[in-house]
Amino acid sequence: MRRIPLDDADWVEGGMPRQSYASPWVVASPKHAAIVRRQGRLEESFVQTVVDALETYLEPPHED
């Protein structure tokens, strides 16, 4: 499993006060009531990188 680091350049607006990572093997759908504050907005290219990595976890195993 490979976590994907978030760099300052990955944010269109907002950010994190310390180094953060995206974990493509974890898919979550938080309820609106669980969101305390917005952290910002990420570059589309970063989001696509995470989606591409996520898809590798969803692919069925290859049979030999």
Protein Blocks (a to p, Z undefined) as FASTA:
>chain_A
ZZddddfklpmggcdfbdcdddfkbccdddfklpmbdfbdcdfklmmmmmmmmmmmmpcc
ddZZ
